[in-house]
């Protein structure tokens, strides 16, 4: 689907033509990168967004936690001739990472909160329930893996992880089946886990195209990578980093992420508190953002047909005011409290 962004955008980092940036034209519309501006691409991936922003004359600070993305992106760094700074790190730290590149304030921040299709396509990364590989799922290729979580997390905590992060209604059945199986033989491969879940849940005739392991794998990926913590923390970092008039554009791919983004903007754009004739109106701090999108922007039918990853994508955007940044309670923003496991959860 090269109509949404030129083929070079898909192959910007290391010739990865299979990657297509989602909602590219919509991201450019709301982010509106201009010559001389500095934009943070907090989820560099294959460089699709970054290349498009560079083409508009902006300078870009690209951030990615995946060493493979940083390595593959060096070709675009060379091509950009000083306009692209590519930094290894987590987008939750985007304000500190931007400062490390000499920028205390920037004109825009864009975040694609979904897992990269490059990672999903590589069986050895362990994200896929359709391709056999090590049960890994670590974006940074360091720290506890999905296999560690599946084999060691207490069953009561595993139920909560699968139920909350995967929104799996039969999380209890899945977790107990995993607990029984792991006592005989620890899990090490993706298809071992996927096959077990399929036996437990079966295949629904109404949802034949959806693999029964989809929700459990989503939950493990989110937990292993702290994705919701990262997303919420990044919102606060962007609030601190953006200059007045700066644009924040976020693309999310499931309800948990979108809920956090929606709550953040609702809180940060609020100008009046609640109240009634019985209760005084609540005092509200000055709004730190103005909503640019009144409701979530979704992909066109053409893009959804040509790029399956776009079907669940939602874009929300806001413009920074001159009000001072505030402290952010990530749990109030929608991040669930989960069991600590070697630094995961919390």
VENBEL-V742479 format. One record per backbone hydrogen bond with DSSP energy under -1.0 kcal/mol. NH is the residue of the N-H (numbers start at 0). CO is the residue of the C=O. E is the energy in kcal/mol with one decimal. If there is no record, write none. Layout:
{{NH/CO/E} {NH/CO/E}}
//
This chain:
{{3/0/-1.1} {8/5/-1.7} {9/5/-1.1} {10/6/-1.4} {14/10/-1.7} {16/14/-1.8} {18/15/-1.5} {26/22/-2.8} {27/23/-2.4} {28/24/-1.8} {29/25/-2.2} {30/26/-2.7} {31/27/-2.0} {35/56/-1.7} {36/33/-2.1} {38/58/-2.7} {39/107/-2.7} {40/60/-2.2} {41/109/-2.1} {43/62/-2.6} {46/43/-2.7} {50/46/-2.8} {51/47/-1.6} {52/48/-2.3} {53/49/-2.6} {54/50/-2.0} {56/53/-1.7} {57/52/-1.8} {58/36/-3.3} {59/82/-3.0} {60/38/-2.6} {61/84/-2.6} {62/40/-2.6} {63/86/-1.7} {69/65/-1.8} {70/66/-2.3} {71/67/-2.7} {72/68/-1.8} {73/70/-1.2} {76/72/-1.8} {77/73/-2.2} {78/74/-2.1} {79/75/-2.4} {82/79/-1.1} {84/59/-2.8} {86/61/-3.4} {88/63/-1.8} {92/89/-2.0} {93/90/-1.6} {96/92/-2.6} {97/93/-2.2} {98/94/-1.9} {99/95/-1.8} {100/97/-1.1} {101/98/-2.0} {102/97/-2.0} {105/240/-1.6} {106/37/-2.4} {107/37/-1.1} {108/246/-2.4} {109/39/-2.6} {110/248/-2.1} {112/250/-3.2} {119/115/-1.9} {120/116/-2.0} {124/121/-2.1} {125/122/-1.5} {134/187/-2.3} {135/133/-2.0} {136/124/-2.5} {145/135/-2.6} {146/134/-1.9} {148/144/-1.8} {149/145/-2.9} {150/146/-2.3} {151/147/-1.8} {152/148/-2.3} {157/153/-2.4} {158/154/-2.3} {159/155/-1.3} {160/156/-2.4} {161/157/-2.6} {162/158/-2.5} {163/159/-2.8} {164/160/-2.1} {167/161/-1.5} {170/167/-1.2} {173/169/-2.1} {174/170/-2.9} {175/171/-2.3} {176/172/-1.9} {177/173/-2.3} {178/174/-2.4} {179/175/-2.2} {180/176/-2.3} {181/177/-2.8} {183/180/-1.0} {184/180/-2.2} {189/132/-3.0} {192/188/-1.3} {193/189/-2.6} {194/190/-2.6} {195/191/-1.6} {196/192/-2.4} {197/193/-2.2} {198/194/-1.9} {199/195/-2.0} {200/196/-2.9} {201/197/-2.5} {206/203/-1.1} {209/206/-1.6} {213/210/-2.0} {216/212/-2.7} {217/213/-2.1} {218/214/-2.3} {219/215/-2.4} {220/216/-2.4} {221/217/-2.5} {222/218/-2.4} {223/219/-3.0} {224/220/-1.9} {226/221/-2.0} {229/225/-2.8} {230/226/-2.6} {231/227/-2.5} {232/228/-2.6} {233/229/-2.4} {234/230/-1.4} {235/231/-1.4} {236/232/-2.1} {237/233/-2.8} {238/234/-2.1} {239/235/-1.7} {240/236/-1.8} {241/237/-2.5} {242/105/-2.3} {244/319/-3.1} {245/242/-2.8} {246/106/-2.0} {247/317/-2.9} {248/108/-2.7} {249/315/-2.7} {250/110/-2.8} {251/313/-2.6} {257/253/-2.3} {258/254/-2.4} {259/255/-1.4} {260/256/-2.3} {261/257/-2.8} {262/258/-2.5} {263/259/-2.3} {264/260/-2.3} {265/261/-2.4} {266/262/-2.5} {267/263/-2.9} {268/264/-1.6} {275/278/-1.9} {281/273/-1.9} {287/267/-1.5} {288/267/-1.7} {289/318/-2.6} {291/316/-2.4} {292/316/-1.4} {296/314/-2.8} {303/299/-2.5} {304/300/-2.1} {305/301/-2.0} {306/302/-2.6} {309/306/-2.4} {310/307/-1.5} {312/309/-1.0} {313/251/-2.2} {314/296/-2.5} {315/249/-2.2} {317/247/-2.1} {318/289/-2.9} {319/245/-3.3} {320/287/-2.4} {332/328/-1.4} {333/330/-1.2} {334/329/-2.2} {340/343/-1.7} {343/340/-1.9} {345/337/-2.4}}
//
